[in-house]
Amino acid sequence: MLLFVSSCKEEKTANIDAESIEKEALSLRNEGIENVKNQNFNTAFYGYNKAKLLFETLKDSANIGFLLIEMGKIQQVNGDYYGSKETVTEALPFVKKNDIYKATINNTLGIADKELSLYNDAILYYKRAAEDYKNPLDRQAPLNNIATVYIQQKKYGDAISILESLLKSLLSKQLKDKAQPSDKSIILDNLGYAYFKKGQEEKGFSLMNEGLQIRKATKDTYGSIESYLHLADYYSKKDLQKSDENAHAAYTIATKLNSVDERLEALQILISNDNTPKTNKYVQHYFSLNDSIIKVRNNFKNKFAKIRYDSQKEKDENEKLRLEKAENQLSLQRDKYLKIVFAIVFVFLLILILILIRYFRNKNKAIEFKTSYNTETRIAKKIHDELANDVFQVIAFTESQPLAKERTKEDLLQKLDDIYGRVRGISKENNRIDTGAHFTKSIKDMLSTYQTNARNVMVTNLESIDWDHIDDVKKITISRILQELMVNMKKHSHANLVVLKFESDQKSIFINYMDNGVGCENDKISKNGLTNMESRIFAVKGTIEFDTQPDKGFRARIAMPKQTLSKVKKIAAAF
């Protein structure tokens, strides 16, 4: 009887707690929606995250999924595209049966990949979103997004085909009364821009202008920015004065609406036109604005991560206190010996689980942090050594030279092109490594970038290795080490001949590197890149030996086992 009465009291208390939690969660969610409308994104994100944690205690999947999607959208507004992808992907298990939410997630993932220039991935997500939407009007948005990606890829014919189909559908009896004027203006503007880029300029101009007039008539101020930018691009080869006017119009509206990316795009057009004495001012403003938005977005990324971390920590602490309180209440109503046994077992298991979770979590975080730190340090050093001085010189050049002169403008464009090339080089050095069927081709492509008229790079026996039986970690390690050897050669050795020889036996892979550069004393070997190489090799149980003397070139011998420790464990577990 005592146990029955106790369980009834607990159930009643639990219901009251659930109602209180739901009320608070709904209040936070609704406040977040209002904050988004008022563009208070930081406050909205904090409220959404706190509401999500409360809905998790109630196991309310619909609201958890909705809040994660909205949080991902806020991250995109502030340029955190990788964080956005992670957040909306987290929402997928909660919205499996909701096609609209799934479509929104796929569309959001497509937008993130488009902004990250992962165009093929973006198209894939947009297509999934279009399939998930059941309403033909909703389906127009992801299809229009696919067309804009095709325009960026210069596949103008494919873009025109989609947009013509969308326009025809929009004008049909089924959608004509349901569609908004903005739906039509977006399609007309993009369709006109695609025709213009394809070479059908008159038709393109007519459609773009029609789209702009609709936006003006419906007071679609934000949408008009894109129209003005497209027309500025159209006039840039015909009438620089009109091009400047449209770019100015886009810049003015973007400034009023605090739309930074569009402001930068408008400034690019004005700088490229170089049609006024203010060009130098535009250049300075562009660099200043670009630097500011990078700092702001990085701050937002850090804030978002901290908000989620702090909220999770608070939730864990509250949950721990709740469990302790419940345990104390139960212990007062039950037999003393039963309470002692239960408490001992419960505390023992809880401590054991927490210790194991903390151990593996800290171990994985330490590995990830070290790898991330080394990569970020290397990239930061490259940016400082290779780009910072060049950017400063370009700024000084724009401040001291008359940019109205054709020769000066060509010099500026050449300097900017050089900086762009360096940025692409840094990006290429740190991009994703193909460890699949094209691994050997990616290695060859990487090594070929160091082949010049004055330097010969020879690679032997690369295909003789059975790469299909080498795990991805080792492939990535080999690729990074080779890249660091080549960078070290280019910076320090100044060799005109480089030889790479691959060998293997039943247990190990061997890589012999040799160049005929200037060399150095063994005890004076630069430790920057070589320390990274040693760390990578030791992480996969391999070895690396260096051999060099002044004026006698540089040699390195790398050895690593074929069989990974993880595979050995798997085999042992099978038996």
C-alpha positions as CSV (number, residue, x, y, z in Angstrom):
1,M,0.0,0.0,0.0
2,L,2.8,2.4,0.9
3,L,4.5,1.7,-2.5
4,F,1.2,2.2,-4.3
5,V,0.5,5.6,-2.6
6,S,4.2,6.6,-3.2
7,S,3.9,5.8,-7.0
8,C,0.7,7.8,-7.3
9,K,2.3,10.8,-5.7
10,E,5.3,10.5,-8.0
11,E,3.1,10.2,-11.1
12,K,1.1,13.4,-10.0
13,T,4.4,15.3,-9.4
14,A,5.8,14.1,-12.7
15,N,2.7,15.4,-14.6
16,I,2.9,18.8,-12.9
17,D,6.6,19.0,-13.8
18,A,5.9,18.0,-17.4
19,E,3.3,20.7,-17.7
20,S,5.6,23.3,-16.3
21,I,8.4,22.3,-18.6
22,E,6.2,22.3,-21.7
23,K,4.9,25.8,-20.8
24,E,8.4,27.2,-20.4
25,A,9.6,25.5,-23.6
26,L,6.7,26.8,-25.7
27,S,7.3,30.3,-24.3
28,L,11.0,30.2,-25.2
29,R,10.2,28.9,-28.7
30,N,7.7,31.7,-29.4
31,E,10.0,34.3,-28.1
32,G,12.7,33.0,-30.4
33,I,10.3,33.3,-33.4
34,E,9.7,36.9,-32.6
35,N,13.4,37.6,-32.1
36,V,14.1,36.2,-35.6
37,K,11.5,38.5,-37.1
38,N,13.3,41.4,-35.3
39,Q,16.7,40.1,-36.5
40,N,17.9,39.5,-32.9
41,F,19.6,36.3,-34.1
42,N,21.9,35.8,-31.2
43,T,19.1,36.0,-28.6
44,A,16.9,33.8,-30.8
45,F,19.5,31.1,-31.0
46,Y,20.0,31.1,-27.2
47,G,16.2,30.8,-26.6
48,Y,15.8,28.1,-29.3
49,N,18.6,26.0,-27.8
50,K,17.2,26.3,-24.3
51,A,13.8,25.3,-25.5
52,K,15.2,22.4,-27.4
53,L,16.8,21.0,-24.3
54,L,13.5,21.3,-22.4
55,F,11.6,19.5,-25.3
56,E,14.2,16.8,-25.1
57,T,13.2,16.0,-21.6
58,L,9.6,15.7,-22.9
59,K,10.7,13.6,-25.9
60,D,8.8,16.0,-28.2
61,S,10.3,15.1,-31.5
62,A,8.3,17.6,-33.6
63,N,9.5,20.6,-31.6
64,I,13.0,19.4,-31.3
65,G,13.3,19.0,-35.1
66,F,11.7,22.4,-35.7
67,L,14.0,24.2,-33.3
68,L,17.2,22.5,-34.8
69,I,16.1,23.6,-38.3
70,E,15.6,27.2,-37.1
71,M,18.9,27.2,-35.3
72,G,20.6,26.0,-38.5
73,K,19.0,28.8,-40.5
74,I,20.3,31.4,-38.0
75,Q,23.8,30.0,-38.3
76,Q,23.5,30.4,-42.1
77,V,22.5,34.0,-41.7
78,N,25.8,34.6,-39.9
79,G,28.0,32.7,-42.3
80,D,28.5,29.5,-40.2
81,Y,27.7,27.1,-43.0
82,Y,29.5,24.1,-41.6
83,G,27.9,24.6,-38.2
84,S,24.5,24.9,-40.0
85,K,24.9,21.6,-41.8
86,E,25.8,19.9,-38.5
87,T,22.7,21.4,-36.7
88,V,20.1,20.6,-39.4
89,T,21.5,17.1,-39.9
90,E,21.0,16.5,-36.2
91,A,17.3,17.3,-36.8
92,L,16.8,14.4,-39.3
93,P,16.1,11.6,-36.8
94,F,13.3,13.8,-35.3
95,V,11.4,14.5,-38.6
96,K,11.5,11.2,-40.4
97,K,7.7,11.2,-40.9
98,N,7.4,14.9,-41.8
99,D,8.0,15.6,-45.5
100,I,7.9,19.4,-45.1
101,Y,10.6,19.3,-42.4
102,K,12.7,16.9,-44.4
103,A,12.4,19.1,-47.5
104,T,13.4,22.2,-45.4
105,I,16.4,20.4,-44.1
106,N,17.6,19.3,-47.6
107,N,17.0,22.8,-48.9
108,T,19.0,24.3,-46.1
109,L,21.8,21.8,-46.7
110,G,21.8,22.8,-50.3
111,I,22.1,26.5,-49.5
112,A,25.1,25.7,-47.2
113,D,26.9,23.7,-49.9
114,K,26.2,26.3,-52.5
115,E,27.8,29.0,-50.3
116,L,30.7,26.7,-49.7
117,S,31.0,26.2,-53.5
118,L,30.2,22.5,-53.3
119,Y,27.9,22.8,-56.2
120,N,27.2,19.2,-57.1
121,D,26.3,18.4,-53.4
122,A,24.1,21.4,-53.4
123,I,22.2,20.2,-56.5
124,L,21.7,16.8,-54.9
125,Y,20.2,18.3,-51.7
126,Y,18.0,20.6,-53.7
127,K,16.6,17.7,-55.8
128,R,15.8,15.8,-52.6
129,A,14.0,18.8,-51.2
130,A,12.0,19.1,-54.5
131,E,11.0,15.4,-54.2
132,D,9.9,15.8,-50.5
133,Y,7.7,18.8,-51.1
134,K,4.2,17.7,-52.1
135,N,2.9,21.2,-52.9
136,P,3.9,22.3,-56.4
137,L,4.3,25.9,-55.3
138,D,6.7,24.8,-52.5
139,R,8.6,22.7,-55.0
140,Q,9.5,25.8,-57.0
141,A,12.0,27.2,-54.5
142,P,14.5,24.3,-54.5
143,L,14.2,23.9,-58.3
144,N,14.9,27.7,-58.7
145,N,17.9,27.1,-56.4
146,I,19.2,24.4,-58.8
147,A,18.9,26.8,-61.7
148,T,21.0,29.5,-59.8
149,V,23.7,26.9,-59.2
150,Y,23.7,26.0,-62.9
151,I,24.2,29.7,-63.7
152,Q,27.2,29.8,-61.4
153,Q,28.5,26.7,-63.1
154,K,27.9,28.4,-66.5
155,K,25.4,25.7,-67.5
156,Y,23.1,28.4,-68.8
157,G,21.1,26.0,-71.0
158,D,20.2,23.7,-68.1
159,A,19.3,26.8,-66.0
160,I,17.0,28.2,-68.7
161,S,15.3,24.8,-69.2
162,I,14.4,24.6,-65.5
163,L,13.3,28.3,-65.2
164,E,11.2,28.2,-68.3
165,S,9.4,25.2,-66.9
166,L,8.9,26.9,-63.5
167,L,7.5,30.0,-65.2
168,K,5.1,28.0,-67.3
169,S,3.9,26.1,-64.2
170,L,3.6,29.4,-62.2
171,L,1.3,30.8,-64.9
172,S,-0.9,27.7,-65.0
173,K,-4.4,27.6,-63.6
174,Q,-3.2,25.4,-60.8
175,L,-0.8,27.9,-59.3
176,K,-1.7,31.3,-60.8
177,D,-4.0,32.3,-58.0
178,K,-1.9,30.8,-55.2
179,A,1.5,32.3,-56.3
180,Q,2.8,35.6,-54.9
181,P,4.2,38.3,-57.2
182,S,7.7,37.7,-55.6
183,D,7.6,34.1,-56.9
184,K,7.3,35.3,-60.5
185,S,9.8,38.2,-60.1
186,I,12.5,35.8,-58.9
187,I,12.0,33.4,-61.8
188,L,11.9,36.3,-64.4
189,D,15.1,37.8,-63.0
190,N,17.1,34.6,-62.9
191,L,15.8,33.5,-66.3
192,G,16.7,36.9,-67.8
193,Y,20.2,36.7,-66.3
194,A,20.7,33.2,-67.7
195,Y,19.6,34.3,-71.2
196,F,22.0,37.3,-70.9
197,K,24.9,35.1,-69.8
198,K,24.1,32.7,-72.7
199,G,24.4,35.6,-75.2
200,Q,20.8,36.4,-75.8
201,E,21.2,39.8,-74.4
202,E,18.0,41.6,-75.5
203,K,15.7,38.8,-74.3
204,G,17.7,38.6,-71.1
205,F,17.4,42.4,-70.5
206,S,13.7,42.4,-71.1
207,L,13.0,39.6,-68.6
208,M,15.3,41.1,-65.9
209,N,13.7,44.5,-66.3
210,E,10.2,42.9,-66.1
211,G,11.3,41.2,-62.8
212,L,12.6,44.5,-61.4
213,Q,9.3,46.3,-62.3
214,I,7.3,43.7,-60.4
215,R,9.6,44.0,-57.4
216,K,9.2,47.8,-57.4
217,A,5.4,47.6,-57.8
218,T,5.1,45.1,-54.9
219,K,7.7,47.0,-52.8
220,D,9.9,43.9,-52.7
221,T,12.9,46.0,-51.5
222,Y,15.2,43.1,-50.7
223,G,14.5,41.2,-53.9
224,S,15.3,44.4,-55.9
225,I,18.9,44.1,-54.8
226,E,19.5,41.0,-56.9
227,S,17.8,42.7,-59.9
228,Y,20.0,45.8,-59.7
229,L,23.1,43.6,-59.4
230,H,22.1,41.6,-62.5
231,L,21.4,44.8,-64.5
232,A,24.7,46.3,-63.3
233,D,26.5,43.2,-64.7
234,Y,24.5,43.5,-67.9
235,Y,25.5,47.2,-68.4
236,S,29.1,46.7,-67.4
237,K,30.0,45.9,-71.1
238,K,27.6,48.4,-72.6
239,D,27.2,51.5,-70.5
240,L,29.4,52.0,-67.5
241,Q,27.3,54.9,-66.3
242,K,24.2,52.8,-66.1
243,S,26.1,49.9,-64.6
244,D,27.3,52.2,-61.9
245,E,23.8,53.5,-61.3
246,N,22.4,50.0,-60.8
247,A,25.3,49.0,-58.6
248,H,24.8,52.1,-56.5
249,A,21.1,51.3,-56.2
250,A,21.9,47.8,-55.0
251,Y,24.5,49.1,-52.6
252,T,22.2,51.6,-51.1
253,I,19.4,49.1,-50.4
254,A,21.8,46.5,-49.1
255,T,23.2,49.0,-46.7
256,K,19.8,50.0,-45.5
257,L,18.8,46.3,-45.0
258,N,22.3,45.4,-43.5
259,S,22.8,42.8,-46.2
260,V,26.6,42.6,-46.2
261,D,27.2,40.1,-49.0
262,E,25.2,42.1,-51.5
263,R,27.1,45.3,-50.5
264,L,30.4,43.5,-51.2
265,E,29.1,42.3,-54.6
266,A,28.0,45.9,-55.5
267,L,31.4,47.3,-54.5
268,Q,33.1,44.6,-56.7
269,I,31.1,45.9,-59.7
270,L,31.9,49.5,-59.0
271,I,35.6,48.7,-58.6
272,S,35.7,46.6,-61.8
273,N,33.9,49.4,-63.7
274,D,36.5,52.0,-62.5
275,N,34.3,54.7,-63.9
276,T,34.5,57.3,-61.2
277,P,37.3,59.0,-59.1
278,K,35.9,57.2,-56.1
279,T,37.2,53.8,-57.2
280,N,40.1,54.0,-54.7
281,K,37.6,54.7,-52.0
282,Y,35.5,51.7,-53.1
283,V,38.6,49.5,-52.9
284,Q,39.4,50.6,-49.4
285,H,35.7,50.2,-48.3
286,Y,35.6,46.7,-49.8
287,F,38.6,45.5,-47.9
288,S,37.4,47.1,-44.6
289,L,33.9,45.7,-45.0
290,N,35.1,42.3,-45.9
291,D,37.5,42.1,-42.9
292,S,34.7,43.3,-40.6
293,I,32.2,40.7,-41.7
294,I,34.8,37.9,-41.4
295,K,35.4,39.0,-37.8
296,V,31.7,39.3,-37.0
297,R,30.9,35.9,-38.5
298,N,33.7,34.2,-36.6
299,N,32.5,35.8,-33.4
300,F,29.0,34.4,-34.1
301,K,30.4,30.9,-34.8
302,N,32.2,31.0,-31.4
303,K,29.0,32.3,-29.7
304,F,26.8,29.6,-31.2
305,A,29.2,26.9,-30.1
306,K,29.5,28.3,-26.6
307,I,25.7,28.7,-26.2
308,R,25.2,25.0,-27.1
309,Y,28.0,23.9,-24.8
310,D,26.8,26.0,-21.8
311,S,23.2,25.0,-22.3
312,Q,24.1,21.3,-22.4
313,K,26.2,21.6,-19.3
314,E,23.4,23.4,-17.5
315,K,21.0,20.7,-18.6
316,D,23.3,17.9,-17.4
317,E,23.7,19.6,-14.0
318,N,19.9,20.1,-13.6
319,E,19.3,16.5,-14.6
320,K,21.8,15.4,-12.0
321,L,20.1,17.4,-9.3
322,R,16.7,16.1,-10.4
323,L,17.9,12.5,-10.1
324,E,19.4,13.2,-6.7
325,K,16.2,14.7,-5.4
326,A,14.1,11.8,-6.7
327,E,16.5,9.3,-5.1
328,N,16.2,11.1,-1.8
329,Q,12.4,11.1,-1.9
330,L,12.3,7.3,-2.7
331,S,14.9,6.5,0.0
332,L,12.6,8.0,2.7
333,Q,9.7,5.8,1.8
334,R,11.4,2.4,1.4
335,D,13.0,-0.1,3.6
336,K,16.4,0.9,5.0
337,Y,18.2,-2.2,3.7
338,L,16.6,-1.9,0.2
339,K,17.6,1.8,0.1
340,I,21.2,1.0,0.9
341,V,21.5,-1.8,-1.7
342,F,19.8,0.3,-4.4
343,A,21.9,3.4,-3.6
344,I,25.1,1.4,-3.8
345,V,24.3,-0.2,-7.1
346,F,22.9,3.0,-8.6
347,V,25.9,5.1,-7.5
348,F,28.4,2.5,-8.6
349,L,26.9,2.1,-12.1
350,L,26.4,5.9,-12.5
351,I,30.0,6.6,-11.6
352,L,31.3,3.8,-13.8
353,I,29.3,5.1,-16.8
354,L,30.3,8.7,-16.2
355,I,34.0,7.7,-15.9
356,L,33.9,5.6,-19.1
357,I,32.0,8.3,-21.0
358,R,34.3,11.0,-19.8
359,Y,37.4,8.9,-20.6
360,F,36.5,8.2,-24.2
361,R,35.1,11.6,-24.8
362,N,38.2,13.3,-23.5
363,K,40.4,10.9,-25.4
364,N,38.6,11.6,-28.7
365,K,38.5,15.4,-28.1
366,A,42.2,15.5,-27.4
367,I,43.0,13.7,-30.6
368,E,40.6,16.0,-32.6
369,F,41.9,19.1,-30.9
370,K,45.5,18.3,-31.6
371,T,44.8,17.5,-35.3
372,S,42.7,20.6,-35.7
373,Y,45.3,22.8,-33.9
374,N,48.1,21.6,-36.1
375,T,46.1,22.2,-39.2
376,E,44.9,25.7,-38.1
377,T,48.5,26.7,-37.1
378,R,49.9,25.6,-40.4
379,I,47.1,27.5,-42.3
380,A,47.5,30.6,-40.1
381,K,51.3,30.6,-40.7
382,K,50.8,30.3,-44.5
383,I,48.2,33.1,-44.5
384,H,50.6,35.3,-42.4
385,D,53.7,34.5,-44.4
386,E,52.3,34.3,-47.9
387,L,49.2,36.6,-48.0
388,A,49.3,39.3,-45.3
389,N,52.2,41.2,-46.7
390,D,50.9,41.0,-50.2
391,V,47.4,42.3,-49.1
392,F,49.1,45.2,-47.3
393,Q,51.1,46.0,-50.4
394,V,48.0,46.0,-52.5
395,I,46.3,48.4,-50.1
396,A,49.3,50.6,-50.1
397,F,49.4,50.5,-53.9
398,T,45.7,51.5,-54.2
399,E,46.3,54.4,-51.8
400,S,49.3,55.7,-53.7
401,Q,48.5,55.1,-57.3
402,P,46.0,56.7,-59.7
403,L,43.7,53.8,-60.4
404,A,42.0,55.6,-63.3
405,K,45.1,54.8,-65.5
406,E,44.7,51.6,-67.5
407,R,48.2,50.4,-66.7
408,T,47.8,50.9,-62.9
409,K,44.4,49.1,-63.0
410,E,46.0,46.2,-64.8
411,D,48.8,46.1,-62.2
412,L,46.2,46.0,-59.4
413,L,44.2,43.3,-61.1
414,Q,47.4,41.2,-61.5
415,K,48.3,41.6,-57.9
416,L,44.8,40.6,-56.8
417,D,45.0,37.6,-59.2
418,D,48.3,36.6,-57.6
419,I,46.7,36.8,-54.1
420,Y,43.7,34.8,-55.4
421,G,46.1,32.1,-56.7
422,R,47.9,31.9,-53.4
423,V,44.5,31.5,-51.6
424,R,43.5,28.6,-53.9
425,G,46.9,27.0,-53.3
426,I,46.4,27.1,-49.6
427,S,42.9,25.7,-50.0
428,K,44.1,22.9,-52.3
429,E,46.8,21.9,-49.8
430,N,44.2,21.4,-47.1
431,N,41.3,20.0,-49.0
432,R,39.7,16.6,-48.7
433,I,41.9,13.7,-49.9
434,D,40.4,11.1,-52.2
435,T,41.2,7.7,-50.6
436,G,39.1,5.7,-53.1
437,A,39.8,4.3,-56.5
438,H,41.4,7.6,-57.6
439,F,43.9,7.8,-54.8
440,T,47.0,7.2,-57.0
441,K,45.7,9.8,-59.5
442,S,45.3,12.4,-56.7
443,I,48.9,11.7,-55.6
444,K,50.1,12.2,-59.1
445,D,48.1,15.3,-59.6
446,M,49.5,16.8,-56.3
447,L,53.1,15.9,-57.2
448,S,52.7,17.3,-60.8
449,T,52.0,20.8,-59.4
450,Y,55.6,20.9,-58.4
451,Q,56.8,20.0,-61.8
452,T,58.2,23.0,-63.7
453,N,60.5,23.7,-66.7
454,A,63.3,24.0,-64.2
455,R,62.4,21.1,-61.9
456,N,61.8,17.4,-62.8
457,V,59.7,15.3,-60.4
458,M,60.0,11.5,-61.0
459,V,57.7,9.0,-59.4
460,T,58.2,5.2,-59.7
461,N,56.3,2.1,-58.6
462,L,53.3,4.1,-57.3
463,E,50.8,1.7,-59.0
464,S,52.7,-1.4,-57.8
465,I,51.3,-0.9,-54.3
466,D,48.0,-2.7,-53.6
467,W,46.3,0.5,-52.3
468,D,42.9,-1.2,-52.0
469,H,44.1,-3.1,-48.9
470,I,45.6,0.0,-47.2
471,D,43.3,1.8,-44.8
472,D,42.2,5.4,-45.4
473,V,44.1,6.8,-42.4
474,K,47.4,5.6,-43.9
475,K,46.5,6.9,-47.3
476,I,45.8,10.4,-45.8
477,T,49.0,10.2,-43.8
478,I,51.0,9.3,-47.0
479,S,49.4,12.1,-49.0
480,R,50.0,14.7,-46.3
481,I,53.7,13.6,-45.8
482,L,54.4,13.8,-49.5
483,Q,52.8,17.2,-49.7
484,E,55.0,18.4,-46.8
485,L,58.1,17.0,-48.3
486,M,57.4,18.8,-51.6
487,V,56.7,22.1,-49.8
488,N,59.9,21.7,-47.8
489,M,61.8,21.0,-51.0
490,K,60.3,24.0,-52.7
491,K,61.0,26.4,-49.8
492,H,64.4,25.1,-48.7
493,S,66.1,22.7,-51.1
494,H,65.7,24.5,-54.4
495,A,66.2,21.2,-56.2
496,N,65.9,20.7,-59.9
497,L,65.5,16.9,-59.6
498,V,63.2,15.0,-57.2
499,V,62.8,11.2,-57.2
500,L,60.1,9.3,-55.3
501,K,60.3,5.5,-55.2
502,F,57.5,3.3,-53.7
503,E,58.2,-0.2,-52.5
504,S,56.4,-2.8,-50.4
505,D,56.7,-6.3,-48.9
506,Q,54.2,-8.5,-47.1
507,K,54.1,-6.3,-44.0
508,S,55.2,-2.8,-44.8
509,I,55.2,0.1,-47.3
510,F,58.4,2.0,-48.0
511,I,58.8,5.4,-49.6
512,N,62.2,6.7,-50.6
513,Y,62.5,10.4,-51.3
514,M,65.6,12.1,-52.8
515,D,66.4,15.5,-54.2
516,N,69.6,17.2,-55.4
517,G,69.0,20.5,-53.6
518,V,71.3,22.5,-51.3
519,G,70.8,20.2,-48.3
520,C,71.9,21.2,-44.8
521,E,73.6,19.9,-41.6
522,N,71.6,17.0,-40.0
523,D,71.5,18.8,-36.7
524,K,70.2,22.0,-38.4
525,I,67.2,20.5,-40.2
526,S,64.2,22.9,-40.1
527,K,61.8,21.4,-37.6
528,N,58.6,23.1,-38.8
529,G,57.3,20.7,-41.5
530,L,59.6,17.8,-40.5
531,T,58.1,17.7,-37.0
532,N,54.6,17.4,-38.5
533,M,55.8,14.6,-40.7
534,E,57.3,12.7,-37.7
535,S,54.1,13.2,-35.7
536,R,52.0,11.8,-38.5
537,I,54.2,8.8,-39.1
538,F,54.4,7.9,-35.4
539,A,50.6,8.1,-35.2
540,V,50.3,5.2,-37.6
541,K,53.2,3.2,-36.0
542,G,55.6,4.1,-38.8
543,T,59.2,5.5,-39.0
544,I,61.0,8.2,-40.9
545,E,64.7,8.8,-41.3
546,F,66.4,11.9,-42.7
547,D,69.8,12.1,-44.4
548,T,71.2,15.4,-45.6
549,Q,74.5,17.2,-46.0
550,P,75.3,20.7,-47.3
551,D,75.3,20.7,-51.2
552,K,74.6,16.9,-51.2
553,G,70.8,17.0,-51.4
554,F,68.1,15.7,-49.1
555,R,67.0,12.1,-48.5
556,A,64.2,10.6,-46.5
557,R,63.1,7.0,-46.0
558,I,59.6,6.3,-44.7
559,A,58.3,2.9,-43.5
560,M,54.9,2.0,-42.2
561,P,53.1,-1.3,-41.5
562,K,50.3,-2.3,-43.9
563,Q,48.2,-3.8,-41.1
564,T,46.5,-1.3,-38.8
565,L,46.1,-1.9,-35.1
566,S,42.3,-1.6,-35.4
567,K,42.2,-4.4,-38.0
568,V,44.3,-6.6,-35.7
569,K,41.8,-6.1,-32.9
570,K,38.9,-6.9,-35.2
571,I,40.5,-10.1,-36.3
572,A,41.2,-11.1,-32.7
573,A,37.7,-10.3,-31.7
574,A,36.3,-12.5,-34.5
575,F,38.2,-15.5,-33.0
